[in-house]
Structure formats: C-alpha cells, structure tokens
Amino acid sequence: MTSLRLQDRQIKRKIEMSEWKEYKLGDLAQLVKDAWKVGDEELPYIALEHIVEGGLRLQGIGDSNTIASNKYRFNSDCFLFGKLRPYFRKLYRPNFEGICSTDIWVVKPKGENDKDFLFYFFANQEFIDFTYSGSSGTRMPRADWNFVSQSVWKFPEPKEQRAIAEVLSSLDDKIDLLHRQNKTLEQMAETLFRQWFVEEAKEDWEEKPLGELITVKRGGSPRPIQDYISDNGLRWLKISDVTKTTSPFIFEIKEHIKVEGLKKTTLLKSGSLVLSNSATPGIPKILQVDSCIHDGWLHFPESHFSNEFLYLLFKKIRPELLAQGNGSIFTNLKTDILKEYTIPVPEDKSLEYFDNQVKVVFEKMLRNQQQIRTLENMRDTLLPKLMSGKVRIKYEKN
C-alpha cells in the first residue's frame, strides 16, 4: 500500500480552479457507432451483464454469436458506458478490439483529451446523477447523448488530465491485479476439489444423498415485504447482491428490513454459506456480514462438510441441479433436488487434509477481497475531489 500513498503521487490540495476552463462535453468526447453485422469477423462481445455494477471492470464476456439486433465495434482507443439505467454505473476500459450491445455508449476522446481521464469523469457520481436526470423513459431509463453532450463542465488541460488519470489508474491496476489473483486462486481450489473428489475418488467411498450429510433449510419472507423494507434495520440479502460479484464472499447488501420482520425470516451470522434457489439458482456465497434471507435462499445450519467444501461442491454440481429445476419463468431449485443428490463420501482423514489445504486458499482470497474493498473506497473517495479540482496533482506543464 505504501506505493499508493497519496503523498507519493504528489497530490496537493487546492480549492482555486481558475486554471480549469469550461467546455461542452461534446467538444471533448464523441460517440462511436461503428456497426458490426453478422458475417463480420468474430470478436469478443460485451453486454451490460458483463460489466460489474459500480466496479469499472468486467465480470464475464460473450462472443459474436450472442443474439442481439445491433452491435457496435470498439477498440482500446475508446471506453464503454452503460446508457441503459445509467445509475448502475457500468463502465469499462477495454484493452482489446471487440463488439458491444447498443445499450452501451462507445466513447472516444476528441483531440488531445485523455481517454482515461474522460473514463473517470464519466464514472464520477456527479456525472452519473446528471446523466440519469436527463434520461428518457421511466421503467427503463436511457441516457440521452444529445442532452449530455451539451452540458458544460470545467476541465483541466490534457497534461493535467493525464496526471489525474495516472493516480486513479494506479489504484485500479492494483484492484485488477487482486481480482486476477483471486480468479487464479479459486481455479486452483476447484482443480484441487475435482482432483481429490472426482478424478481420484476411491471406489470404497460410500455414496450418500446430501440430505443425510447436511441440513437444508429455506429462508423466509415477512408479507407483504413492501411493508418491511427499510432504510436501516436488518440486512436483507437479495439475488442481485450476489449476481453482481464473482467473489465467493458477500460484503455489501443494499436493502434492509425492519426488526419486526425477524419473526417471519431467517437471520444468519457472518460466515454462513447460502445457496440461491430461485431467479438465478445454484449460486453459493459465504456471507461476511449478518443478514436475513428470504425464501429464495437455502442455508445449512448443520453440515458434515466445511463451507469451503460445500462451496466448491455446489459450483461443481450446479449444471446438474439446474437441469432438474423447474419454473414457468425462472428455474427453481427445490430442496428435495438438493437433498436427493448423491455424492461419494470421503473418509474423515481425506476431508480434513483437503480442508487444511483449501482453507488457506480461501483465507488468501478473503484478504485480497478486503484489500479490493479498501482500494475501491479510496478510489471512489478520491474520484470526485479530483474531478472537481478540490484535489490537484503536481505535473510538468512543459
């Protein structure tokens, strides 16, 4: 962290903004609408669901065959901004050539203006709020480029833009490194699980249904739920809290319910493992905060296995569980499906040895995730101050 200290980046406070000039945003940035059509070369595809909400990074990627009526090309000279429901703050700086949904703006700087600075300007909450204020549509608001491009803001000269972007990028580079490290660590854990309990499973291991090895319980919901949603109180875990992160761990839960709703729901402690069983079923997560869960979640108050083992098991068998699910709109994962699923049960010594190895991996992932949260908070705290000129960067003008 010492290399990221603000003093090392020669940041100084300066409220006076006389050196910055007013510009229309459209004079500094432009939209690129280079259409891609079926039959063109295959390229990586980015849709809104591939961009992490508020994270300024990807959580997945598609291919050219993904069904979409229209697609735009992009390259590393551009950045992407999700125009559909812009309050989700979905932005990404690609370092490759690809195509994206037309629900995404492909933005390119004009002249000598810095792409990375404009990326962070668009990511600033003040700009997000402004963009949403001029959106069209009520249920599915869309940002309006004609409205946004005519807005007037104060901007520094390109050299100061680059100096500002360098500070913020140094934080994002560290965040990206930790995410990539965690992805590698989780893949290691999955490989270890597959090797021990699938590829090298012993023939004398007895097969048992999961219902004999774990206690499966559903959460509960006070009704009508609208009467219990609150700005504070008990955390209320929703499916959307887990689908927006690739981490095994859940730190942030947006909604709360009133304490009065506790009689009709289930309160879990930090460290509990949950599994989604509706909407987007079969996703395991480990809570890092206390939270209530509704009936779209399963939890396991008693288990023959560790949380780490169950997490890896659920990820491994998810496709099979989903194939057995049902639902008219969403696939539902019934508790009986999970209870009746049979697995070969290793002897206690093998389980203990595996747990001792894999727990170290999960502990490292958890420490990394905590550091990511610290760095993201630092970036998002610094971002508006740099974009407003309240914090200035020393840089060589000549």
C-alpha positions as CSV (number, residue, x, y, z in Angstrom):
1,M,0.0,0.0,0.0
2,T,2.9,2.4,0.6
3,S,3.4,2.7,-3.2
4,L,-0.1,4.0,-3.4
5,R,0.2,6.7,-0.8
6,L,-1.2,10.0,-2.0
7,Q,1.9,11.9,-1.0
8,D,4.0,9.6,-3.2
9,R,1.8,10.7,-6.0
10,Q,2.5,14.3,-5.2
11,I,-1.1,15.3,-4.6
12,K,-1.8,18.7,-3.0
13,R,-5.0,20.4,-2.0
14,K,-6.0,23.5,-3.9
15,I,-9.6,24.8,-4.0
16,E,-9.0,27.5,-6.5
17,M,-10.0,26.3,-10.0
18,S,-9.0,29.3,-12.2
19,E,-6.7,27.2,-14.4
20,W,-9.6,25.0,-15.5
21,K,-11.8,26.1,-18.4
22,E,-15.4,25.4,-19.2
23,Y,-16.2,23.2,-22.2
24,K,-19.2,21.4,-23.6
25,L,-18.7,17.7,-23.0
26,G,-19.4,17.1,-26.7
27,D,-16.3,19.2,-27.6
28,L,-14.1,16.8,-25.7
29,A,-15.8,13.4,-26.3
30,Q,-17.7,11.7,-29.1
31,L,-19.8,8.6,-29.6
32,V,-18.5,5.9,-32.0
33,K,-21.3,4.0,-33.8
34,D,-19.2,1.7,-36.0
35,A,-21.8,-1.1,-36.7
36,W,-20.9,-4.8,-36.6
37,K,-23.1,-7.2,-38.5
38,V,-23.5,-11.0,-38.8
39,G,-20.9,-12.2,-41.2
40,D,-18.2,-9.9,-40.0
41,E,-15.1,-11.3,-38.2
42,E,-15.8,-12.9,-34.8
43,L,-14.9,-10.7,-31.9
44,P,-15.4,-10.7,-28.1
45,Y,-18.8,-9.4,-27.1
46,I,-19.7,-7.2,-24.1
47,A,-23.3,-6.7,-22.9
48,L,-24.4,-4.8,-19.9
49,E,-24.5,-8.0,-17.8
50,H,-20.8,-8.5,-18.4
51,I,-19.8,-5.2,-16.7
52,V,-19.7,-5.1,-12.9
53,E,-22.1,-2.6,-11.4
54,G,-20.0,0.2,-9.9
55,G,-16.8,-1.8,-10.3
56,L,-15.4,-0.3,-13.5
57,R,-14.4,-3.8,-14.7
58,L,-15.7,-6.9,-16.5
59,Q,-17.2,-10.0,-14.8
60,G,-17.6,-12.0,-18.0
61,I,-17.6,-11.8,-21.8
62,G,-19.6,-13.2,-24.7
63,D,-18.9,-14.0,-28.3
64,S,-20.1,-12.7,-31.6
65,N,-22.9,-15.3,-31.9
66,T,-24.7,-13.8,-28.9
67,I,-28.2,-12.8,-30.0
68,A,-28.6,-9.0,-30.4
69,S,-30.3,-6.9,-33.0
70,N,-27.4,-4.5,-33.4
71,K,-23.8,-4.3,-32.1
72,Y,-21.1,-1.6,-32.1
73,R,-17.4,-2.1,-32.6
74,F,-14.9,-0.8,-30.1
75,N,-11.1,-0.8,-29.5
76,S,-8.6,0.3,-26.9
77,D,-9.0,4.0,-28.1
78,C,-12.5,4.0,-26.6
79,F,-14.2,3.3,-23.3
80,L,-17.7,1.9,-22.7
81,F,-20.6,3.4,-20.7
82,G,-23.8,1.6,-20.0
83,K,-26.6,4.0,-21.1
84,L,-29.5,1.8,-20.0
85,R,-30.3,2.6,-16.4
86,P,-27.1,4.7,-16.1
87,Y,-27.5,4.8,-12.3
88,F,-25.9,1.3,-12.2
89,R,-22.6,3.0,-13.1
90,K,-21.4,0.4,-15.6
91,L,-18.2,1.4,-17.3
92,Y,-15.2,-0.4,-18.7
93,R,-11.9,0.5,-20.4
94,P,-11.1,-2.3,-23.0
95,N,-7.5,-3.1,-24.0
96,F,-8.7,-5.2,-26.9
97,E,-10.9,-4.9,-30.0
98,G,-14.5,-6.2,-29.7
99,I,-18.2,-5.5,-30.1
100,C,-20.8,-4.4,-27.6
101,S,-24.5,-4.1,-27.1
102,T,-26.2,-0.9,-28.4
103,D,-27.3,-0.3,-24.8
104,I,-23.7,0.8,-24.3
105,W,-22.1,4.0,-25.5
106,V,-18.7,3.6,-27.2
107,V,-17.0,6.9,-26.2
108,K,-13.8,8.3,-27.8
109,P,-11.9,11.5,-26.8
110,K,-11.5,14.3,-29.2
111,G,-8.2,16.0,-29.9
112,E,-5.6,15.6,-27.2
113,N,-8.0,15.0,-24.4
114,D,-7.1,11.9,-22.3
115,K,-9.3,8.8,-22.7
116,D,-8.6,7.6,-19.1
117,F,-9.4,11.0,-17.6
118,L,-12.8,11.1,-19.5
119,F,-13.4,7.5,-18.4
120,Y,-13.1,8.6,-14.7
121,F,-15.1,11.7,-15.4
122,F,-18.0,9.6,-16.7
123,A,-17.6,7.3,-13.7
124,N,-17.9,10.2,-11.2
125,Q,-21.2,10.0,-9.3
126,E,-22.0,13.6,-10.1
127,F,-21.9,12.9,-13.8
128,I,-23.9,9.6,-13.3
129,D,-26.6,11.5,-11.4
130,F,-26.7,14.2,-14.1
131,T,-26.9,11.7,-16.9
132,Y,-29.8,9.9,-15.1
133,S,-31.6,13.2,-14.7
134,G,-31.7,13.7,-18.4
135,S,-32.7,10.1,-19.2
136,S,-35.7,9.2,-21.3
137,G,-38.1,6.5,-20.2
138,T,-39.4,5.8,-16.7
139,R,-39.2,2.0,-16.2
140,M,-36.0,1.5,-18.3
141,P,-34.4,5.0,-18.4
142,R,-31.8,5.5,-21.1
143,A,-29.1,8.2,-21.1
144,D,-29.5,10.8,-23.8
145,W,-26.3,11.8,-25.6
146,N,-27.8,15.0,-27.1
147,F,-28.6,16.1,-23.5
148,V,-25.3,15.0,-22.1
149,S,-23.1,16.3,-24.9
150,Q,-24.5,19.8,-24.5
151,S,-23.7,20.0,-20.8
152,V,-20.9,22.4,-19.7
153,W,-18.2,21.3,-17.2
154,K,-14.8,22.6,-16.1
155,F,-11.9,20.6,-17.3
156,P,-8.1,20.8,-16.9
157,E,-5.7,20.8,-19.8
158,P,-4.7,17.4,-21.3
159,K,-1.4,17.2,-19.3
160,E,-3.2,17.6,-16.0
161,Q,-5.9,15.2,-17.3
162,R,-3.2,12.5,-17.8
163,A,-1.7,13.2,-14.4
164,I,-5.1,12.8,-12.7
165,A,-5.9,9.6,-14.7
166,E,-2.5,8.2,-13.7
167,V,-3.3,8.4,-10.0
168,L,-6.7,6.8,-10.3
169,S,-5.4,4.1,-12.8
170,S,-2.7,3.1,-10.3
171,L,-5.5,2.2,-7.8
172,D,-7.4,0.3,-10.5
173,D,-4.3,-1.5,-11.6
174,K,-3.9,-2.9,-8.1
175,I,-7.6,-3.7,-7.9
176,D,-7.4,-5.6,-11.2
177,L,-4.3,-7.5,-10.1
178,L,-6.0,-8.7,-6.9
179,H,-9.1,-9.7,-8.9
180,R,-7.0,-11.7,-11.3
181,Q,-5.1,-13.3,-8.4
182,N,-8.4,-14.3,-6.7
183,K,-9.6,-15.8,-10.0
184,T,-6.5,-17.9,-10.2
185,L,-6.8,-19.0,-6.5
186,E,-10.4,-20.0,-7.0
187,Q,-9.5,-22.0,-10.1
188,M,-6.8,-23.7,-8.0
189,A,-9.3,-24.7,-5.3
190,E,-11.7,-26.0,-8.0
191,T,-8.9,-28.0,-9.6
192,L,-7.9,-29.5,-6.2
193,F,-11.5,-30.4,-5.4
194,R,-12.0,-32.1,-8.8
195,Q,-8.7,-34.0,-8.5
196,W,-9.4,-35.3,-5.0
197,F,-13.2,-36.0,-5.1
198,V,-13.9,-36.7,-8.8
199,E,-10.9,-37.9,-10.7
200,E,-9.2,-39.7,-7.8
201,A,-12.3,-40.7,-5.8
202,K,-11.9,-44.1,-4.2
203,E,-14.1,-46.9,-5.1
204,D,-14.8,-47.8,-1.4
205,W,-16.3,-44.4,-0.7
206,E,-20.0,-44.9,0.2
207,E,-22.5,-42.9,-1.9
208,K,-25.0,-40.9,0.2
209,P,-27.7,-38.3,-0.5
210,L,-26.8,-34.8,0.6
211,G,-29.8,-34.8,2.8
212,E,-28.1,-37.3,5.1
213,L,-25.0,-35.1,5.3
214,I,-26.3,-31.6,5.6
215,T,-29.4,-30.0,7.0
216,V,-31.1,-27.9,4.2
217,K,-33.3,-25.0,5.3
218,R,-35.0,-22.3,3.4
219,G,-35.1,-18.7,4.4
220,G,-38.4,-16.8,4.9
221,S,-40.1,-13.6,4.0
222,P,-42.5,-11.4,6.0
223,R,-45.5,-10.5,4.0
224,P,-46.2,-8.1,2.3
225,I,-42.5,-7.5,2.0
226,Q,-43.0,-3.9,1.0
227,D,-44.3,-3.1,4.5
228,Y,-41.0,-4.3,6.0
229,I,-38.4,-2.8,3.6
230,S,-36.5,-0.1,5.4
231,D,-33.5,2.3,5.1
232,N,-32.0,0.6,8.1
233,G,-32.5,-2.4,10.4
234,L,-31.6,-5.9,9.5
235,R,-29.8,-6.6,6.2
236,W,-31.9,-8.3,3.6
237,L,-30.0,-10.4,1.1
238,K,-31.3,-10.4,-2.5
239,I,-30.3,-12.4,-5.5
240,S,-29.0,-9.1,-7.2
241,D,-26.5,-8.7,-4.3
242,V,-24.7,-11.9,-5.4
243,T,-25.1,-11.8,-9.2
244,K,-23.1,-8.6,-9.4
245,T,-20.0,-10.1,-7.9
246,T,-17.7,-13.0,-8.9
247,S,-16.2,-13.2,-5.4
248,P,-17.1,-16.2,-3.1
249,F,-17.8,-13.6,-0.4
250,I,-20.6,-11.2,0.2
251,F,-19.8,-7.9,2.0
252,E,-22.4,-5.5,0.6
253,I,-26.1,-5.9,1.0
254,K,-28.2,-3.0,-0.2
255,E,-31.6,-3.4,1.3
256,H,-32.8,-3.7,4.9
257,I,-35.9,-4.9,6.6
258,K,-37.5,-3.7,9.9
259,V,-36.7,-5.7,13.0
260,E,-40.4,-6.5,13.3
261,G,-39.9,-8.8,10.3
262,L,-37.5,-11.1,12.1
263,K,-40.3,-13.4,13.2
264,K,-41.0,-14.3,9.6
265,T,-37.5,-14.7,8.2
266,T,-34.1,-16.2,9.0
267,L,-31.2,-14.3,10.4
268,L,-27.8,-15.7,9.5
269,K,-24.4,-14.8,11.0
270,S,-21.4,-13.7,9.2
271,G,-19.5,-16.8,7.9
272,S,-22.7,-18.7,6.9
273,L,-22.9,-20.3,3.5
274,V,-26.0,-19.7,1.4
275,L,-27.2,-21.1,-1.9
276,S,-29.7,-19.3,-4.2
277,N,-32.7,-21.5,-5.1
278,S,-34.8,-19.1,-7.3
279,A,-34.4,-16.5,-10.1
280,T,-30.7,-17.3,-10.6
281,P,-30.4,-20.6,-8.7
282,G,-27.5,-22.6,-7.6
283,I,-25.1,-19.8,-6.7
284,P,-23.2,-20.4,-3.5
285,K,-21.8,-17.5,-1.4
286,I,-20.2,-17.0,2.0
287,L,-21.6,-14.1,4.0
288,Q,-19.2,-11.7,5.6
289,V,-22.0,-9.7,7.3
290,D,-25.0,-10.8,9.3
291,S,-28.1,-10.9,7.1
292,C,-31.7,-12.1,6.9
293,I,-32.5,-14.3,3.9
294,H,-35.8,-14.7,2.1
295,D,-37.3,-18.0,0.8
296,G,-35.2,-17.7,-2.4
297,W,-32.2,-18.8,-0.4
298,L,-31.1,-22.1,1.2
299,H,-28.8,-22.4,4.2
300,F,-27.2,-25.2,6.0
301,P,-27.2,-25.0,9.9
302,E,-25.7,-28.4,10.2
303,S,-23.2,-30.0,7.9
304,H,-20.7,-32.9,7.7
305,F,-18.6,-30.7,5.4
306,S,-16.8,-27.3,5.7
307,N,-18.2,-24.2,4.0
308,E,-15.2,-24.4,1.6
309,F,-16.0,-28.0,0.6
310,L,-19.7,-27.2,0.1
311,Y,-19.0,-24.0,-1.9
312,L,-16.8,-26.0,-4.3
313,L,-19.2,-28.9,-4.5
314,F,-22.2,-26.6,-5.3
315,K,-20.2,-24.9,-8.1
316,K,-19.3,-28.3,-9.5
317,I,-22.8,-29.8,-9.5
318,R,-24.7,-26.6,-10.4
319,P,-25.4,-27.6,-14.1
320,E,-26.8,-30.9,-12.9
321,L,-29.0,-29.3,-10.3
322,L,-30.3,-26.7,-12.8
323,A,-31.2,-29.4,-15.3
324,Q,-33.6,-30.8,-12.6
325,G,-35.1,-27.5,-11.7
326,N,-38.4,-26.2,-12.9
327,G,-40.4,-23.0,-13.1
328,S,-42.6,-21.2,-15.6
329,I,-40.4,-18.0,-15.7
330,F,-37.3,-18.9,-13.6
331,T,-35.7,-22.2,-12.9
332,N,-36.4,-23.1,-9.3
333,L,-34.1,-25.3,-7.2
334,K,-36.3,-27.3,-4.9
335,T,-34.8,-28.5,-1.6
336,D,-35.7,-32.1,-2.5
337,I,-33.4,-31.9,-5.6
338,L,-30.5,-30.9,-3.4
339,K,-31.3,-33.4,-0.6
340,E,-31.6,-36.3,-3.0
341,Y,-28.4,-35.6,-4.9
342,T,-25.9,-38.4,-4.1
343,I,-22.1,-38.0,-3.7
344,P,-19.3,-40.3,-2.8
345,V,-18.4,-39.5,0.8
346,P,-14.6,-39.4,1.6
347,E,-13.3,-40.7,4.9
348,D,-12.7,-38.0,7.6
349,K,-9.0,-38.0,7.2
350,S,-9.2,-37.1,3.5
351,L,-11.7,-34.4,4.2
352,E,-9.5,-32.9,7.0
353,Y,-6.4,-32.9,4.8
354,F,-8.3,-31.3,1.9
355,D,-9.8,-28.7,4.2
356,N,-6.4,-27.8,5.6
357,Q,-5.2,-27.0,2.1
358,V,-8.2,-25.3,0.7
359,K,-8.9,-23.1,3.7
360,V,-5.5,-21.4,3.2
361,V,-6.6,-20.6,-0.4
362,F,-9.9,-19.1,0.8
363,E,-8.3,-17.1,3.5
364,K,-6.0,-15.6,0.9
365,M,-9.0,-14.8,-1.3
366,L,-10.7,-13.2,1.6
367,R,-7.7,-11.0,2.4
368,N,-7.5,-9.9,-1.2
369,Q,-11.2,-9.1,-1.3
370,Q,-10.9,-7.0,1.8
371,Q,-8.0,-5.1,0.2
372,I,-10.0,-4.6,-3.0
373,R,-12.8,-3.0,-1.0
374,T,-10.3,-0.7,0.7
375,L,-8.8,0.3,-2.7
376,E,-12.2,0.8,-4.3
377,N,-13.3,3.0,-1.4
378,M,-10.1,5.1,-1.8
379,R,-10.6,5.4,-5.5
380,D,-14.3,6.4,-5.2
381,T,-13.5,8.9,-2.4
382,L,-10.7,10.5,-4.4
383,L,-12.5,10.5,-7.7
384,P,-15.0,13.4,-7.1
385,K,-12.3,15.5,-5.5
386,L,-10.0,15.1,-8.5
387,M,-12.8,15.7,-11.0
388,S,-13.9,18.9,-9.2
389,G,-10.4,20.3,-8.8
390,K,-10.6,20.2,-5.0
391,V,-7.6,18.0,-5.0
392,R,-4.9,18.9,-7.6
393,I,-2.0,16.9,-9.0
394,K,1.6,18.2,-9.5
395,Y,2.7,17.7,-13.0
396,E,5.1,19.1,-15.5
397,K,3.4,21.7,-17.7
398,N,6.2,21.9,-20.3
